[in-house]
């Protein structure tokens, strides 16, 4: 994502979501399972089905359990290998230590499996002791995107942090999501944000209902107008 190109990423849970998101004009998908637990690793079959349903870029979640500790790294590495075999080429993950610092060792361990695949560090950064310092660590780790709300409580509480992150000239692209509301987009864009991430905002019927293509279209027009 260049500094001037807007990007809309939509959370998908399966192939129907993927098709509807693409129909509505999404630029990229984040594929997860179990949103009741804030998004976990999807199955190999789901990855195959989604990749068959869309030609959009798909970033696949690597997260084995609730929270932001790495947990069972051996299991995560095994999942990564299976998902690569299923066709996944882009990923999303993020780990913190007990001290709320970026878990560099866990990230590097997983990066060995990814072999250069592009990846997003997800909203674990919102729980970091110092999100601005964490952003510098992630730059060194080589991630190309950081998904952040600026606060564990969502975008509305994190605007000042997001504006500071958006002013960074170097490092990963900032992707804003987490309780993002349409009325916040103009302010964020004015501050330099070009990437936007939505989930519940494009599911008027809730997480039990599929993505609504019309809602995606409205967001696509909003972030790119």
C-alpha positions as CSV (number, residue, x, y, z in Angstrom):
1,X,0.0,0.0,0.0
2,X,1.6,3.3,-1.1
3,X,1.2,6.4,1.1
4,X,-1.6,7.7,-1.2
5,X,-3.5,4.5,-2.0
6,X,-6.6,3.7,0.2
7,X,-7.1,0.1,1.2
8,X,-10.2,-1.5,2.7
9,X,-9.7,-4.9,4.4
10,X,-12.8,-6.9,5.4
11,X,-12.9,-9.8,7.9
12,X,-14.1,-13.0,6.3
13,X,-15.1,-16.2,8.0
14,X,-15.7,-18.3,4.9
15,X,-16.2,-18.3,1.1
16,X,-19.6,-16.5,1.1
17,X,-18.0,-13.6,3.0
18,X,-15.1,-13.6,0.6
19,X,-17.4,-13.4,-2.5
20,X,-19.6,-10.7,-1.0
21,X,-16.6,-8.6,0.2
22,X,-15.1,-8.7,-3.3
23,X,-18.5,-7.9,-4.9
24,X,-18.7,-4.8,-2.6
25,X,-15.2,-3.6,-3.6
26,X,-12.9,-4.7,-0.7
27,X,-9.2,-4.7,-1.5
28,X,-8.1,-7.5,0.9
29,X,-9.5,-10.0,3.3
30,X,-8.5,-11.1,6.8
31,X,-9.6,-14.7,7.2
32,X,-10.3,-15.9,10.7
33,X,-12.3,-18.4,12.7
34,X,-14.3,-17.9,15.9
35,X,-15.0,-14.2,16.3
36,X,-16.4,-14.9,19.7
37,X,-12.8,-15.2,20.7
38,X,-11.6,-12.3,18.6
39,X,-10.4,-14.4,15.7
40,X,-8.5,-17.7,15.7
41,X,-6.7,-19.7,13.0
42,X,-9.1,-21.0,10.4
43,X,-9.0,-24.6,9.1
44,X,-7.1,-25.7,6.0
45,X,-10.4,-26.5,4.2
46,X,-11.7,-23.0,4.9
47,X,-8.5,-21.5,3.5
48,X,-8.9,-23.6,0.4
49,X,-12.5,-22.7,0.0
50,X,-11.9,-19.0,0.4
51,X,-9.0,-18.9,-2.0
52,X,-11.2,-20.7,-4.5
53,X,-14.0,-18.1,-4.0
54,X,-12.0,-14.9,-4.5
55,X,-8.9,-13.5,-6.2
56,X,-8.5,-10.9,-3.6
57,X,-5.4,-11.1,-1.4
58,X,-6.2,-13.1,1.8
59,X,-4.4,-12.6,5.1
60,X,-4.8,-15.7,7.2
61,X,-4.9,-15.5,11.0
62,X,-2.4,-17.4,13.1
63,X,-3.7,-17.4,16.6
64,X,-4.3,-20.6,18.6
65,X,-6.1,-19.3,21.7
66,X,-7.5,-16.2,23.4
67,X,-5.2,-13.5,24.5
68,X,-1.9,-12.3,23.0
69,X,0.6,-14.7,24.4
70,X,2.2,-17.0,21.8
71,X,1.0,-20.1,23.6
72,X,2.0,-23.4,21.9
73,X,4.5,-22.3,19.3
74,X,5.0,-25.8,18.0
75,X,1.3,-26.1,17.2
76,X,1.3,-22.6,15.5
77,X,4.3,-23.5,13.4
78,X,2.6,-26.8,12.4
79,X,-0.6,-24.9,11.5
80,X,1.4,-22.4,9.4
81,X,3.0,-25.2,7.4
82,X,-0.5,-26.7,6.8
83,X,-2.0,-23.4,5.7
84,X,0.9,-22.7,3.4
85,X,0.3,-26.1,1.8
86,X,-3.4,-25.1,1.5
87,X,-2.4,-22.1,-0.5
88,X,-2.1,-19.3,2.1
89,X,0.4,-16.7,1.1
90,X,-0.2,-13.8,3.5
91,X,-0.7,-13.9,7.3
92,X,-1.8,-12.1,10.5
93,X,-0.4,-12.7,13.9
94,X,0.9,-10.8,17.0
95,X,2.4,-11.8,20.4
96,X,3.2,-10.0,23.6
97,X,5.3,-11.0,26.5
98,X,4.0,-10.9,30.1
99,X,5.5,-7.5,30.4
100,X,3.4,-6.3,27.4
101,X,6.4,-6.0,25.1
102,X,6.5,-7.4,21.5
103,X,7.4,-11.1,21.9
104,X,10.2,-10.8,19.4
105,X,11.4,-14.4,19.9
106,X,7.9,-15.9,19.2
107,X,7.5,-13.7,16.1
108,X,10.9,-14.7,14.7
109,X,10.1,-18.3,15.3
110,X,7.0,-18.1,13.2
111,X,8.7,-15.9,10.6
112,X,11.0,-18.8,9.9
113,X,8.0,-20.8,8.7
114,X,6.7,-18.0,6.6
115,X,9.8,-17.7,4.5
116,X,9.3,-14.1,3.5
117,X,5.5,-14.0,3.2
118,X,3.9,-10.6,3.9
119,X,2.3,-10.3,7.3
120,X,0.2,-8.0,9.6
121,X,0.9,-7.6,13.3
122,X,-2.6,-7.5,14.7
123,X,-4.2,-5.6,17.5
124,X,-1.9,-7.0,20.2
125,X,-0.1,-3.7,19.7
126,X,-3.0,-1.9,21.4
127,X,-2.2,-3.9,24.5
128,X,1.6,-3.1,24.4
129,X,3.1,-1.1,27.1
130,X,4.2,1.6,24.6
131,X,2.6,1.2,21.2
132,X,4.9,3.8,19.6
133,X,8.0,1.9,20.7
134,X,6.4,-1.4,19.7
135,X,5.9,0.0,16.2
136,X,9.7,0.5,15.9
137,X,10.3,-3.1,17.0
138,X,7.8,-4.3,14.3
139,X,9.7,-2.2,11.7
140,X,12.8,-4.2,12.6
141,X,10.9,-7.5,12.4
142,X,9.9,-6.7,8.9
143,X,6.1,-6.7,9.0
144,X,4.5,-4.6,6.3
145,X,1.3,-3.8,8.1
146,X,0.2,-3.1,11.7
147,X,-3.5,-3.4,12.5
148,X,-4.3,-1.0,15.4
149,X,-7.2,0.8,17.1
150,X,-4.8,2.9,19.2
151,X,-6.4,1.6,22.4
152,X,-7.8,-1.8,23.7
153,X,-11.1,0.0,23.9
154,X,-11.3,0.8,20.2
155,X,-10.7,3.5,17.7
156,X,-12.7,6.1,19.5
157,X,-10.4,5.9,22.5
158,X,-7.2,5.6,20.4
159,X,-7.3,8.5,18.0
160,X,-4.4,10.3,19.4
161,X,-2.1,7.3,19.3
162,X,-3.3,6.5,15.8
163,X,-2.5,10.0,14.6
164,X,1.0,9.7,16.0
165,X,1.5,6.3,14.3
166,X,0.2,7.7,11.0
167,X,2.8,10.4,11.1
168,X,5.7,7.9,11.0
169,X,7.5,8.2,7.8
170,X,9.1,4.8,8.0
171,X,7.9,1.3,8.9
172,X,4.8,-0.7,8.3
173,X,1.6,0.6,6.8
174,X,-1.0,1.5,9.5
175,X,-4.3,-0.4,9.1
176,X,-7.0,1.1,11.4
177,X,-9.7,-1.2,12.8
178,X,-11.4,-2.1,16.0
179,X,-14.8,-0.4,16.6
180,X,-14.1,1.8,13.6
181,X,-17.1,4.0,12.7
182,X,-17.8,5.7,9.4
183,X,-17.7,9.2,11.0
184,X,-14.1,8.6,12.1
185,X,-12.8,8.0,8.6
186,X,-12.5,11.6,7.5
187,X,-10.5,12.6,10.5
188,X,-8.2,9.6,10.2
189,X,-7.7,10.2,6.5
190,X,-6.8,13.8,7.2
191,X,-4.2,12.6,9.6
192,X,-2.6,10.4,6.9
193,X,-4.3,7.0,7.5
194,X,-4.9,5.1,4.3
195,X,-5.7,1.6,5.5
196,X,-9.1,0.7,7.1
197,X,-10.3,-2.7,8.5
198,X,-13.9,-3.6,9.1
199,X,-15.8,-6.6,10.4
200,X,-19.0,-6.0,12.3
201,X,-19.5,-2.7,10.4
202,X,-20.3,-4.7,7.2
203,X,-22.5,-7.3,8.9
204,X,-25.8,-5.6,9.8
205,X,-27.1,-8.9,11.0
206,X,-24.3,-9.6,13.3
207,X,-21.5,-12.2,13.2
208,X,-24.0,-15.0,12.6
209,X,-24.9,-13.4,9.3
210,X,-22.7,-13.1,6.2
211,X,-20.9,-10.0,5.0
212,X,-23.3,-7.5,3.2
213,X,-21.9,-6.5,-0.2
214,X,-23.9,-3.2,-0.1
215,X,-22.3,-2.3,3.3
216,X,-18.9,-3.1,1.9
217,X,-19.6,-0.9,-1.1
218,X,-20.5,2.0,1.2
219,X,-17.2,1.6,3.1
220,X,-15.2,1.3,-0.1
221,X,-16.7,4.6,-1.4
222,X,-16.1,6.2,2.0
223,X,-12.4,5.4,2.3
224,X,-11.6,6.1,-1.3
225,X,-13.6,9.2,-2.0
